[in-house]
Amino acid sequence: MEIAIVAALLGLIPATIARKKGRRFALWWVYGFLLFIVALPHALLLKPELEQIEVQPAAPGLEKCPFCAEMIKPDARVCRYCGRDLPA
């Protein structure tokens, strides 16, 4: 019983790594639960799947600077990142 609990907890490690790289958490948890010794290096060597990674939405009330593309307040007159004057 203790071995199953430890295996379930260890399975979280490759599953979390794979999820951050755009893979399915539940599938990788099962893989890590059953074959942790293989799943951990496999998860570490995975390349990120760019289509699957969730895109962070822009913070509400911010817009992109037309010069450096950093997020700034819409009322800003000077970009705090690149220091350029913004069009009115």
PyMOL Python script that loads the backbone (N, CA, C, O; Angstrom):
from pymol import cmd

cmd.read_pdbstr("""\
ATOM      1  N   MET A   1       0.814  -1.191   0.000  1.00  0.00           N
ATOM      2  CA  MET A   1       0.000   0.000   0.000  1.00  0.00           C
ATOM      3  C   MET A   1       0.862   1.260   0.000  1.00  0.00           C
ATOM      4  O   MET A   1       0.579   2.207  -0.734  1.00  0.00           O
ATOM      5  N   GLU A   2       1.910   1.274   0.819  1.00  0.00           N
ATOM      6  CA  GLU A   2       2.787   2.436   0.873  1.00  0.00           C
ATOM      7  C   GLU A   2       3.501   2.646  -0.454  1.00  0.00           C
ATOM      8  O   GLU A   2       3.740   3.782  -0.864  1.00  0.00           O
ATOM      9  N   ILE A   3       3.837   1.560  -1.118  1.00  0.00           N
ATOM     10  CA  ILE A   3       4.524   1.668  -2.409  1.00  0.00           C
ATOM     11  C   ILE A   3       3.631   2.346  -3.438  1.00  0.00           C
ATOM     12  O   ILE A   3       4.106   3.151  -4.239  1.00  0.00           O
ATOM     13  N   ALA A   4       2.344   2.028  -3.423  1.00  0.00           N
ATOM     14  CA  ALA A   4       1.407   2.646  -4.362  1.00  0.00           C
ATOM     15  C   ALA A   4       1.268   4.147  -4.091  1.00  0.00           C
ATOM     16  O   ALA A   4       1.169   4.942  -5.025  1.00  0.00           O
ATOM     17  N   ILE A   5       1.261   4.525  -2.830  1.00  0.00           N
ATOM     18  CA  ILE A   5       1.150   5.945  -2.487  1.00  0.00           C
ATOM     19  C   ILE A   5       2.398   6.703  -2.941  1.00  0.00           C
ATOM     20  O   ILE A   5       2.305   7.790  -3.512  1.00  0.00           O
ATOM     21  N   VAL A   6       3.552   6.120  -2.681  1.00  0.00           N
ATOM     22  CA  VAL A   6       4.807   6.748  -3.102  1.00  0.00           C
ATOM     23  C   VAL A   6       4.865   6.829  -4.625  1.00  0.00           C
ATOM     24  O   VAL A   6       5.280   7.853  -5.167  1.00  0.00           O
ATOM     25  N   ALA A   7       4.458   5.774  -5.321  1.00  0.00           N
ATOM     26  CA  ALA A   7       4.464   5.783  -6.781  1.00  0.00           C
ATOM     27  C   ALA A   7       3.498   6.834  -7.320  1.00  0.00           C
ATOM     28  O   ALA A   7       3.799   7.502  -8.309  1.00  0.00           O
ATOM     29  N   ALA A   8       2.338   6.985  -6.676  1.00  0.00           N
ATOM     30  CA  ALA A   8       1.366   7.992  -7.111  1.00  0.00           C
ATOM     31  C   ALA A   8       1.941   9.399  -6.947  1.00  0.00           C
ATOM     32  O   ALA A   8       1.748  10.255  -7.809  1.00  0.00           O
ATOM     33  N   LEU A   9       2.641   9.633  -5.851  1.00  0.00           N
ATOM     34  CA  LEU A   9       3.247  10.942  -5.628  1.00  0.00           C
ATOM     35  C   LEU A   9       4.422  11.189  -6.580  1.00  0.00           C
ATOM     36  O   LEU A   9       4.589  12.298  -7.088  1.00  0.00           O
ATOM     37  N   LEU A  10       5.226  10.164  -6.818  1.00  0.00           N
ATOM     38  CA  LEU A  10       6.343  10.317  -7.745  1.00  0.00           C
ATOM     39  C   LEU A  10       5.849  10.541  -9.175  1.00  0.00           C
ATOM     40  O   LEU A  10       6.507  11.223  -9.961  1.00  0.00           O
ATOM     41  N   GLY A  11       4.697   9.972  -9.509  1.00  0.00           N
ATOM     42  CA  GLY A  11       4.125  10.172 -10.835  1.00  0.00           C
ATOM     43  C   GLY A  11       3.768  11.617 -11.119  1.00  0.00           C
ATOM     44  O   GLY A  11       3.646  12.014 -12.278  1.00  0.00           O
ATOM     45  N   LEU A  12       3.598  12.409 -10.064  1.00  0.00           N
ATOM     46  CA  LEU A  12       3.295  13.826 -10.241  1.00  0.00           C
ATOM     47  C   LEU A  12       4.464  14.611 -10.841  1.00  0.00           C
ATOM     48  O   LEU A  12       4.259  15.621 -11.515  1.00  0.00           O
ATOM     49  N   ILE A  13       5.677  14.145 -10.594  1.00  0.00           N
ATOM     50  CA  ILE A  13       6.860  14.880 -11.053  1.00  0.00           C
ATOM     51  C   ILE A  13       6.941  14.907 -12.580  1.00  0.00           C
ATOM     52  O   ILE A  13       6.964  15.997 -13.151  1.00  0.00           O
ATOM     53  N   PRO A  14       6.985  13.760 -13.271  1.00  0.00           N
ATOM     54  CA  PRO A  14       7.031  13.844 -14.735  1.00  0.00           C
ATOM     55  C   PRO A  14       5.755  14.433 -15.334  1.00  0.00           C
ATOM     56  O   PRO A  14       5.804  15.077 -16.382  1.00  0.00           O
ATOM     57  N   ALA A  15       4.608  14.218 -14.675  1.00  0.00           N
ATOM     58  CA  ALA A  15       3.351  14.774 -15.187  1.00  0.00           C
ATOM     59  C   ALA A  15       3.380  16.296 -15.154  1.00  0.00           C
ATOM     60  O   ALA A  15       2.917  16.945 -16.092  1.00  0.00           O
ATOM     61  N   THR A  16       3.918  16.870 -14.085  1.00  0.00           N
ATOM     62  CA  THR A  16       3.999  18.324 -13.978  1.00  0.00           C
ATOM     63  C   THR A  16       4.974  18.898 -15.002  1.00  0.00           C
ATOM     64  O   THR A  16       4.695  19.926 -15.619  1.00  0.00           O
ATOM     65  N   ILE A  17       6.100  18.246 -15.182  1.00  0.00           N
ATOM     66  CA  ILE A  17       7.084  18.696 -16.171  1.00  0.00           C
ATOM     67  C   ILE A  17       6.478  18.641 -17.571  1.00  0.00           C
ATOM     68  O   ILE A  17       6.617  19.585 -18.348  1.00  0.00           O
ATOM     69  N   ALA A  18       5.808  17.542 -17.890  1.00  0.00           N
ATOM     70  CA  ALA A  18       5.202  17.387 -19.212  1.00  0.00           C
ATOM     71  C   ALA A  18       4.079  18.399 -19.428  1.00  0.00           C
ATOM     72  O   ALA A  18       3.922  18.916 -20.534  1.00  0.00           O
ATOM     73  N   ARG A  19       3.295  18.689 -18.387  1.00  0.00           N
ATOM     74  CA  ARG A  19       2.205  19.674 -18.513  1.00  0.00           C
ATOM     75  C   ARG A  19       2.756  21.054 -18.839  1.00  0.00           C
ATOM     76  O   ARG A  19       2.169  21.788 -19.634  1.00  0.00           O
ATOM     77  N   LYS A  20       3.873  21.407 -18.233  1.00  0.00           N
ATOM     78  CA  LYS A  20       4.484  22.709 -18.516  1.00  0.00           C
ATOM     79  C   LYS A  20       5.015  22.779 -19.941  1.00  0.00           C
ATOM     80  O   LYS A  20       5.230  23.867 -20.473  1.00  0.00           O
ATOM     81  N   LYS A  21       5.224  21.632 -20.551  1.00  0.00           N
ATOM     82  CA  LYS A  21       5.702  21.588 -21.932  1.00  0.00           C
ATOM     83  C   LYS A  21       4.560  21.348 -22.919  1.00  0.00           C
ATOM     84  O   LYS A  21       4.795  21.078 -24.097  1.00  0.00           O
ATOM     85  N   GLY A  22       3.317  21.448 -22.428  1.00  0.00           N
ATOM     86  CA  GLY A  22       2.169  21.368 -23.315  1.00  0.00           C
ATOM     87  C   GLY A  22       1.580  19.986 -23.497  1.00  0.00           C
ATOM     88  O   GLY A  22       0.776  19.783 -24.407  1.00  0.00           O
ATOM     89  N   ARG A  23       1.952  19.031 -22.667  1.00  0.00           N
ATOM     90  CA  ARG A  23       1.415  17.670 -22.779  1.00  0.00           C
ATOM     91  C   ARG A  23       0.277  17.454 -21.792  1.00  0.00           C
ATOM     92  O   ARG A  23       0.058  18.272 -20.898  1.00  0.00           O
ATOM     93  N   ARG A  24      -0.449  16.345 -21.959  1.00  0.00           N
ATOM     94  CA  ARG A  24      -1.601  16.034 -21.110  1.00  0.00           C
ATOM     95  C   ARG A  24      -1.149  15.487 -19.757  1.00  0.00           C
ATOM     96  O   ARG A  24      -0.408  14.506 -19.681  1.00  0.00           O
ATOM     97  N   PHE A  25      -1.613  16.146 -18.688  1.00  0.00           N
ATOM     98  CA  PHE A  25      -1.188  15.821 -17.334  1.00  0.00           C
ATOM     99  C   PHE A  25      -1.583  14.402 -16.933  1.00  0.00           C
ATOM    100  O   PHE A  25      -0.744  13.647 -16.442  1.00  0.00           O
ATOM    101  N   ALA A  26      -2.857  14.025 -17.135  1.00  0.00           N
ATOM    102  CA  ALA A  26      -3.347  12.723 -16.674  1.00  0.00           C
ATOM    103  C   ALA A  26      -2.604  11.573 -17.348  1.00  0.00           C
ATOM    104  O   ALA A  26      -2.246  10.592 -16.697  1.00  0.00           O
ATOM    105  N   LEU A  27      -2.377  11.696 -18.632  1.00  0.00           N
ATOM    106  CA  LEU A  27      -1.658  10.648 -19.358  1.00  0.00           C
ATOM    107  C   LEU A  27      -0.231  10.486 -18.831  1.00  0.00           C
ATOM    108  O   LEU A  27       0.258   9.369 -18.661  1.00  0.00           O
ATOM    109  N   TRP A  28       0.422  11.612 -18.578  1.00  0.00           N
ATOM    110  CA  TRP A  28       1.787  11.549 -18.069  1.00  0.00           C
ATOM    111  C   TRP A  28       1.844  11.123 -16.616  1.00  0.00           C
ATOM    112  O   TRP A  28       2.844  10.553 -16.180  1.00  0.00           O
ATOM    113  N   TRP A  29       0.784  11.391 -15.855  1.00  0.00           N
ATOM    114  CA  TRP A  29       0.754  10.913 -14.472  1.00  0.00           C
ATOM    115  C   TRP A  29       0.696   9.386 -14.449  1.00  0.00           C
ATOM    116  O   TRP A  29       1.402   8.745 -13.670  1.00  0.00           O
ATOM    117  N   VAL A  30      -0.141   8.811 -15.298  1.00  0.00           N
ATOM    118  CA  VAL A  30      -0.229   7.336 -15.365  1.00  0.00           C
ATOM    119  C   VAL A  30       1.117   6.762 -15.790  1.00  0.00           C
ATOM    120  O   VAL A  30       1.595   5.789 -15.206  1.00  0.00           O
ATOM    121  N   TYR A  31       1.722   7.362 -16.801  1.00  0.00           N
ATOM    122  CA  TYR A  31       3.040   6.934 -17.271  1.00  0.00           C
ATOM    123  C   TYR A  31       4.064   7.024 -16.137  1.00  0.00           C
ATOM    124  O   TYR A  31       4.842   6.092 -15.935  1.00  0.00           O
ATOM    125  N   GLY A  32       4.071   8.126 -15.403  1.00  0.00           N
ATOM    126  CA  GLY A  32       4.998   8.294 -14.284  1.00  0.00           C
ATOM    127  C   GLY A  32       4.704   7.357 -13.127  1.00  0.00           C
ATOM    128  O   GLY A  32       5.627   6.899 -12.454  1.00  0.00           O
ATOM    129  N   PHE A  33       3.431   7.065 -12.886  1.00  0.00           N
ATOM    130  CA  PHE A  33       3.031   6.137 -11.833  1.00  0.00           C
ATOM    131  C   PHE A  33       3.534   4.725 -12.134  1.00  0.00           C
ATOM    132  O   PHE A  33       4.030   4.036 -11.243  1.00  0.00           O
ATOM    133  N   LEU A  34       3.404   4.301 -13.386  1.00  0.00           N
ATOM    134  CA  LEU A  34       3.795   2.942 -13.754  1.00  0.00           C
ATOM    135  C   LEU A  34       5.285   2.789 -14.040  1.00  0.00           C
ATOM    136  O   LEU A  34       5.883   1.775 -13.679  1.00  0.00           O
ATOM    137  N   LEU A  35       5.886   3.782 -14.682  1.00  0.00           N
ATOM    138  CA  LEU A  35       7.284   3.677 -15.112  1.00  0.00           C
ATOM    139  C   LEU A  35       8.069   4.950 -14.779  1.00  0.00           C
ATOM    140  O   LEU A  35       8.602   5.600 -15.678  1.00  0.00           O
ATOM    141  N   PHE A  36       8.140   5.301 -13.516  1.00  0.00           N
ATOM    142  CA  PHE A  36       8.773   6.551 -13.107  1.00  0.00           C
ATOM    143  C   PHE A  36      10.207   6.660 -13.616  1.00  0.00           C
ATOM    144  O   PHE A  36      10.611   7.723 -14.088  1.00  0.00           O
ATOM    145  N   ILE A  37      10.977   5.589 -13.531  1.00  0.00           N
ATOM    146  CA  ILE A  37      12.387   5.608 -13.925  1.00  0.00           C
ATOM    147  C   ILE A  37      12.549   5.978 -15.399  1.00  0.00           C
ATOM    148  O   ILE A  37      13.541   6.604 -15.770  1.00  0.00           O
ATOM    149  N   VAL A  38      11.606   5.607 -16.228  1.00  0.00           N
ATOM    150  CA  VAL A  38      11.646   5.929 -17.654  1.00  0.00           C
ATOM    151  C   VAL A  38      10.969   7.275 -17.920  1.00  0.00           C
ATOM    152  O   VAL A  38      11.448   8.061 -18.737  1.00  0.00           O
ATOM    153  N   ALA A  39       9.860   7.538 -17.230  1.00  0.00           N
ATOM    154  CA  ALA A  39       9.054   8.734 -17.506  1.00  0.00           C
ATOM    155  C   ALA A  39       9.765  10.032 -17.136  1.00  0.00           C
ATOM    156  O   ALA A  39       9.622  11.031 -17.841  1.00  0.00           O
ATOM    157  N   LEU A  40      10.522  10.036 -16.053  1.00  0.00           N
ATOM    158  CA  LEU A  40      11.188  11.270 -15.638  1.00  0.00           C
ATOM    159  C   LEU A  40      12.206  11.752 -16.676  1.00  0.00           C
ATOM    160  O   LEU A  40      12.126  12.909 -17.090  1.00  0.00           O
ATOM    161  N   PRO A  41      13.158  10.924 -17.115  1.00  0.00           N
ATOM    162  CA  PRO A  41      14.084  11.425 -18.144  1.00  0.00           C
ATOM    163  C   PRO A  41      13.366  11.753 -19.452  1.00  0.00           C
ATOM    164  O   PRO A  41      13.743  12.694 -20.150  1.00  0.00           O
ATOM    165  N   HIS A  42      12.339  10.981 -19.780  1.00  0.00           N
ATOM    166  CA  HIS A  42      11.567  11.252 -20.991  1.00  0.00           C
ATOM    167  C   HIS A  42      10.917  12.634 -20.909  1.00  0.00           C
ATOM    168  O   HIS A  42      10.971  13.399 -21.872  1.00  0.00           O
ATOM    169  N   ALA A  43      10.311  12.958 -19.780  1.00  0.00           N
ATOM    170  CA  ALA A  43       9.675  14.262 -19.604  1.00  0.00           C
ATOM    171  C   ALA A  43      10.705  15.389 -19.648  1.00  0.00           C
ATOM    172  O   ALA A  43      10.438  16.460 -20.194  1.00  0.00           O
ATOM    173  N   LEU A  44      11.868  15.148 -19.079  1.00  0.00           N
ATOM    174  CA  LEU A  44      12.912  16.178 -19.079  1.00  0.00           C
ATOM    175  C   LEU A  44      13.453  16.444 -20.480  1.00  0.00           C
ATOM    176  O   LEU A  44      13.864  17.566 -20.779  1.00  0.00           O
ATOM    177  N   LEU A  45      13.459  15.436 -21.333  1.00  0.00           N
ATOM    178  CA  LEU A  45      14.004  15.584 -22.680  1.00  0.00           C
ATOM    179  C   LEU A  45      12.978  16.027 -23.712  1.00  0.00           C
ATOM    180  O   LEU A  45      13.335  16.267 -24.865  1.00  0.00           O
ATOM    181  N   LEU A  46      11.716  16.141 -23.325  1.00  0.00           N
ATOM    182  CA  LEU A  46      10.669  16.567 -24.247  1.00  0.00           C
ATOM    183  C   LEU A  46      10.885  17.995 -24.716  1.00  0.00           C
ATOM    184  O   LEU A  46      11.329  18.859 -23.959  1.00  0.00           O
ATOM    185  N   LYS A  47      10.563  18.221 -25.977  1.00  0.00           N
ATOM    186  CA  LYS A  47      10.557  19.588 -26.479  1.00  0.00           C
ATOM    187  C   LYS A  47       9.158  20.150 -26.277  1.00  0.00           C
ATOM    188  O   LYS A  47       8.183  19.407 -26.395  1.00  0.00           O
ATOM    189  N   PRO A  48       9.030  21.429 -25.978  1.00  0.00           N
ATOM    190  CA  PRO A  48       7.698  22.001 -25.762  1.00  0.00           C
ATOM    191  C   PRO A  48       6.850  21.945 -27.027  1.00  0.00           C
ATOM    192  O   PRO A  48       7.351  22.159 -28.131  1.00  0.00           O
ATOM    193  N   GLU A  49       5.583  21.658 -26.858  1.00  0.00           N
ATOM    194  CA  GLU A  49       4.631  21.677 -27.947  1.00  0.00           C
ATOM    195  C   GLU A  49       3.982  23.043 -27.946  1.00  0.00           C
ATOM    196  O   GLU A  49       3.090  23.300 -27.138  1.00  0.00           O
ATOM    197  N   LEU A  50       4.406  23.919 -28.826  1.00  0.00           N
ATOM    198  CA  LEU A  50       3.977  25.304 -28.794  1.00  0.00           C
ATOM    199  C   LEU A  50       2.485  25.469 -29.017  1.00  0.00           C
ATOM    200  O   LEU A  50       1.882  26.389 -28.464  1.00  0.00           O
ATOM    201  N   GLU A  51       1.869  24.594 -29.818  1.00  0.00           N
ATOM    202  CA  GLU A  51       0.438  24.717 -30.077  1.00  0.00           C
ATOM    203  C   GLU A  51      -0.379  24.409 -28.833  1.00  0.00           C
ATOM    204  O   GLU A  51      -1.482  24.934 -28.683  1.00  0.00           O
ATOM    205  N   GLN A  52       0.132  23.570 -27.936  1.00  0.00           N
ATOM    206  CA  GLN A  52      -0.603  23.134 -26.770  1.00  0.00           C
ATOM    207  C   GLN A  52      -0.410  24.017 -25.552  1.00  0.00           C
ATOM    208  O   GLN A  52      -1.213  23.960 -24.621  1.00  0.00           O
ATOM    209  N   ILE A  53       0.629  24.828 -25.536  1.00  0.00           N
ATOM    210  CA  ILE A  53       0.888  25.681 -24.387  1.00  0.00           C
ATOM    211  C   ILE A  53      -0.149  26.798 -24.369  1.00  0.00           C
ATOM    212  O   ILE A  53      -0.377  27.458 -25.382  1.00  0.00           O
ATOM    213  N   GLU A  54      -0.771  27.004 -23.224  1.00  0.00           N
ATOM    214  CA  GLU A  54      -1.796  28.026 -23.111  1.00  0.00           C
ATOM    215  C   GLU A  54      -1.165  29.406 -23.213  1.00  0.00           C
ATOM    216  O   GLU A  54      -0.156  29.694 -22.569  1.00  0.00           O
ATOM    217  N   VAL A  55      -1.771  30.245 -24.024  1.00  0.00           N
ATOM    218  CA  VAL A  55      -1.293  31.607 -24.186  1.00  0.00           C
ATOM    219  C   VAL A  55      -1.867  32.444 -23.057  1.00  0.00           C
ATOM    220  O   VAL A  55      -3.074  32.440 -22.819  1.00  0.00           O
ATOM    221  N   GLN A  56      -1.005  33.151 -22.372  1.00  0.00           N
ATOM    222  CA  GLN A  56      -1.440  34.012 -21.282  1.00  0.00           C
ATOM    223  C   GLN A  56      -2.132  35.237 -21.871  1.00  0.00           C
ATOM    224  O   GLN A  56      -1.529  35.950 -22.672  1.00  0.00           O
ATOM    225  N   PRO A  57      -3.383  35.498 -21.495  1.00  0.00           N
ATOM    226  CA  PRO A  57      -4.030  36.696 -21.996  1.00  0.00           C
ATOM    227  C   PRO A  57      -3.403  37.952 -21.395  1.00  0.00           C
ATOM    228  O   PRO A  57      -2.867  37.928 -20.288  1.00  0.00           O
ATOM    229  N   ALA A  58      -3.482  39.034 -22.141  1.00  0.00           N
ATOM    230  CA  ALA A  58      -2.923  40.293 -21.653  1.00  0.00           C
ATOM    231  C   ALA A  58      -3.717  40.768 -20.450  1.00  0.00           C
ATOM    232  O   ALA A  58      -4.920  40.529 -20.348  1.00  0.00           O
ATOM    233  N   ALA A  59      -3.037  41.433 -19.555  1.00  0.00           N
ATOM    234  CA  ALA A  59      -3.708  41.970 -18.370  1.00  0.00           C
ATOM    235  C   ALA A  59      -4.722  43.016 -18.815  1.00  0.00           C
ATOM    236  O   ALA A  59      -4.439  43.805 -19.717  1.00  0.00           O
ATOM    237  N   PRO A  60      -5.895  43.033 -18.195  1.00  0.00           N
ATOM    238  CA  PRO A  60      -6.901  44.018 -18.601  1.00  0.00           C
ATOM    239  C   PRO A  60      -6.415  45.439 -18.329  1.00  0.00           C
ATOM    240  O   PRO A  60      -5.788  45.714 -17.307  1.00  0.00           O
ATOM    241  N   GLY A  61      -6.718  46.329 -19.262  1.00  0.00           N
ATOM    242  CA  GLY A  61      -6.334  47.722 -19.092  1.00  0.00           C
ATOM    243  C   GLY A  61      -4.937  48.042 -19.584  1.00  0.00           C
ATOM    244  O   GLY A  61      -4.448  49.148 -19.351  1.00  0.00           O
ATOM    245  N   LEU A  62      -4.277  47.108 -20.257  1.00  0.00           N
ATOM    246  CA  LEU A  62      -2.938  47.358 -20.778  1.00  0.00           C
ATOM    247  C   LEU A  62      -2.949  47.216 -22.296  1.00  0.00           C
ATOM    248  O   LEU A  62      -3.788  46.511 -22.857  1.00  0.00           O
ATOM    249  N   GLU A  63      -2.010  47.892 -22.952  1.00  0.00           N
ATOM    250  CA  GLU A  63      -1.862  47.757 -24.390  1.00  0.00           C
ATOM    251  C   GLU A  63      -0.376  47.693 -24.730  1.00  0.00           C
ATOM    252  O   GLU A  63       0.471  48.044 -23.908  1.00  0.00           O
ATOM    253  N   LYS A  64      -0.067  47.246 -25.936  1.00  0.00           N
ATOM    254  CA  LYS A  64       1.324  47.092 -26.345  1.00  0.00           C
ATOM    255  C   LYS A  64       1.929  48.420 -26.775  1.00  0.00           C
ATOM    256  O   LYS A  64       1.278  49.243 -27.419  1.00  0.00           O
ATOM    257  N   CYS A  65       3.189  48.607 -26.405  1.00  0.00           N
ATOM    258  CA  CYS A  65       3.958  49.745 -26.899  1.00  0.00           C
ATOM    259  C   CYS A  65       4.223  49.501 -28.389  1.00  0.00           C
ATOM    260  O   CYS A  65       4.640  48.402 -28.753  1.00  0.00           O
ATOM    261  N   PRO A  66       3.994  50.495 -29.264  1.00  0.00           N
ATOM    262  CA  PRO A  66       4.215  50.280 -30.692  1.00  0.00           C
ATOM    263  C   PRO A  66       5.687  50.130 -31.073  1.00  0.00           C
ATOM    264  O   PRO A  66       5.997  49.734 -32.196  1.00  0.00           O
ATOM    265  N   PHE A  67       6.588  50.440 -30.155  1.00  0.00           N
ATOM    266  CA  PHE A  67       8.008  50.378 -30.468  1.00  0.00           C
ATOM    267  C   PHE A  67       8.697  49.126 -29.932  1.00  0.00           C
ATOM    268  O   PHE A  67       9.516  48.525 -30.628  1.00  0.00           O
ATOM    269  N   CYS A  68       8.371  48.726 -28.693  1.00  0.00           N
ATOM    270  CA  CYS A  68       9.062  47.576 -28.096  1.00  0.00           C
ATOM    271  C   CYS A  68       8.128  46.405 -27.790  1.00  0.00           C
ATOM    272  O   CYS A  68       8.592  45.331 -27.407  1.00  0.00           O
ATOM    273  N   ALA A  69       6.806  46.602 -27.955  1.00  0.00           N
ATOM    274  CA  ALA A  69       5.788  45.556 -27.770  1.00  0.00           C
ATOM    275  C   ALA A  69       5.604  45.116 -26.322  1.00  0.00           C
ATOM    276  O   ALA A  69       4.980  44.083 -26.077  1.00  0.00           O
ATOM    277  N   GLU A  70       6.125  45.865 -25.359  1.00  0.00           N
ATOM    278  CA  GLU A  70       5.868  45.559 -23.949  1.00  0.00           C
ATOM    279  C   GLU A  70       4.503  46.117 -23.573  1.00  0.00           C
ATOM    280  O   GLU A  70       4.016  47.067 -24.186  1.00  0.00           O
ATOM    281  N   MET A  71       3.888  45.510 -22.550  1.00  0.00           N
ATOM    282  CA  MET A  71       2.572  45.944 -22.115  1.00  0.00           C
ATOM    283  C   MET A  71       2.698  47.182 -21.222  1.00  0.00           C
ATOM    284  O   MET A  71       3.434  47.182 -20.235  1.00  0.00           O
ATOM    285  N   ILE A  72       1.963  48.235 -21.591  1.00  0.00           N
ATOM    286  CA  ILE A  72       1.997  49.489 -20.850  1.00  0.00           C
ATOM    287  C   ILE A  72       0.571  49.988 -20.626  1.00  0.00           C
ATOM    288  O   ILE A  72      -0.370  49.495 -21.248  1.00  0.00           O
ATOM    289  N   LYS A  73       0.420  50.958 -19.744  1.00  0.00           N
ATOM    290  CA  LYS A  73      -0.893  51.552 -19.483  1.00  0.00           C
ATOM    291  C   LYS A  73      -1.305  52.409 -20.688  1.00  0.00           C
ATOM    292  O   LYS A  73      -0.457  53.043 -21.317  1.00  0.00           O
ATOM    293  N   PRO A  74      -2.591  52.428 -21.004  1.00  0.00           N
ATOM    294  CA  PRO A  74      -3.035  53.202 -22.170  1.00  0.00           C
ATOM    295  C   PRO A  74      -2.827  54.716 -22.023  1.00  0.00           C
ATOM    296  O   PRO A  74      -2.742  55.416 -23.032  1.00  0.00           O
ATOM    297  N   ASP A  75      -2.745  55.229 -20.809  1.00  0.00           N
ATOM    298  CA  ASP A  75      -2.557  56.664 -20.592  1.00  0.00           C
ATOM    299  C   ASP A  75      -1.093  57.090 -20.590  1.00  0.00           C
ATOM    300  O   ASP A  75      -0.800  58.275 -20.431  1.00  0.00           O
ATOM    301  N   ALA A  76      -0.183  56.159 -20.760  1.00  0.00           N
ATOM    302  CA  ALA A  76       1.246  56.476 -20.698  1.00  0.00           C
ATOM    303  C   ALA A  76       1.648  57.378 -21.857  1.00  0.00           C
ATOM    304  O   ALA A  76       1.161  57.230 -22.977  1.00  0.00           O
ATOM    305  N   ARG A  77       2.541  58.308 -21.569  1.00  0.00           N
ATOM    306  CA  ARG A  77       3.061  59.202 -22.606  1.00  0.00           C
ATOM    307  C   ARG A  77       4.464  58.773 -23.037  1.00  0.00           C
ATOM    308  O   ARG A  77       4.903  59.061 -24.151  1.00  0.00           O
ATOM    309  N   VAL A  78       5.159  58.077 -22.128  1.00  0.00           N
ATOM    310  CA  VAL A  78       6.498  57.564 -22.406  1.00  0.00           C
ATOM    311  C   VAL A  78       6.505  56.093 -22.001  1.00  0.00           C
ATOM    312  O   VAL A  78       6.021  55.740 -20.926  1.00  0.00           O
ATOM    313  N   CYS A  79       7.049  55.243 -22.853  1.00  0.00           N
ATOM    314  CA  CYS A  79       7.126  53.811 -22.525  1.00  0.00           C
ATOM    315  C   CYS A  79       8.146  53.623 -21.412  1.00  0.00           C
ATOM    316  O   CYS A  79       9.267  54.125 -21.496  1.00  0.00           O
ATOM    317  N   ARG A  80       7.752  52.894 -20.366  1.00  0.00           N
ATOM    318  CA  ARG A  80       8.667  52.689 -19.243  1.00  0.00           C
ATOM    319  C   ARG A  80       9.746  51.666 -19.555  1.00  0.00           C
ATOM    320  O   ARG A  80      10.710  51.541 -18.801  1.00  0.00           O
ATOM    321  N   TYR A  81       9.604  50.932 -20.651  1.00  0.00           N
ATOM    322  CA  TYR A  81      10.597  49.922 -21.011  1.00  0.00           C
ATOM    323  C   TYR A  81      11.641  50.461 -21.996  1.00  0.00           C
ATOM    324  O   TYR A  81      12.844  50.326 -21.776  1.00  0.00           O
ATOM    325  N   CYS A  82      11.160  51.075 -23.089  1.00  0.00           N
ATOM    326  CA  CYS A  82      12.111  51.557 -24.094  1.00  0.00           C
ATOM    327  C   CYS A  82      12.380  53.050 -23.993  1.00  0.00           C
ATOM    328  O   CYS A  82      13.336  53.543 -24.590  1.00  0.00           O
ATOM    329  N   GLY A  83      11.539  53.797 -23.233  1.00  0.00           N
ATOM    330  CA  GLY A  83      11.765  55.219 -23.013  1.00  0.00           C
ATOM    331  C   GLY A  83      11.349  56.127 -24.157  1.00  0.00           C
ATOM    332  O   GLY A  83      11.622  57.327 -24.118  1.00  0.00           O
ATOM    333  N   ARG A  84      10.697  55.584 -25.172  1.00  0.00           N
ATOM    334  CA  ARG A  84      10.288  56.413 -26.310  1.00  0.00           C
ATOM    335  C   ARG A  84       8.970  57.109 -26.038  1.00  0.00           C
ATOM    336  O   ARG A  84       8.123  56.598 -25.304  1.00  0.00           O
ATOM    337  N   ASP A  85       8.803  58.280 -26.638  1.00  0.00           N
ATOM    338  CA  ASP A  85       7.545  59.015 -26.540  1.00  0.00           C
ATOM    339  C   ASP A  85       6.491  58.282 -27.345  1.00  0.00           C
ATOM    340  O   ASP A  85       6.747  57.824 -28.458  1.00  0.00           O
ATOM    341  N   LEU A  86       5.306  58.177 -26.772  1.00  0.00           N
ATOM    342  CA  LEU A  86       4.213  57.473 -27.428  1.00  0.00           C
ATOM    343  C   LEU A  86       3.313  58.449 -28.162  1.00  0.00           C
ATOM    344  O   LEU A  86       3.140  59.584 -27.717  1.00  0.00           O
ATOM    345  N   PRO A  87       2.733  58.023 -29.290  1.00  0.00           N
ATOM    346  CA  PRO A  87       1.800  58.908 -29.994  1.00  0.00           C
ATOM    347  C   PRO A  87       0.564  59.174 -29.144  1.00  0.00           C
ATOM    348  O   PRO A  87       0.107  58.303 -28.404  1.00  0.00           O
ATOM    349  N   ALA A  88       0.036  60.373 -29.256  1.00  0.00           N
ATOM    350  CA  ALA A  88      -1.102  60.780 -28.411  1.00  0.00           C
ATOM    351  C   ALA A  88      -2.394  60.135 -28.817  1.00  0.00           C
ATOM    352  O   ALA A  88      -3.429  60.383 -28.199  1.00  0.00           O
TER     353      ALA A  88
END
""", "prot")
cmd.dss("prot")
cmd.show_as("cartoon", "prot")
cmd.util.cbc("prot")
cmd.orient("prot")
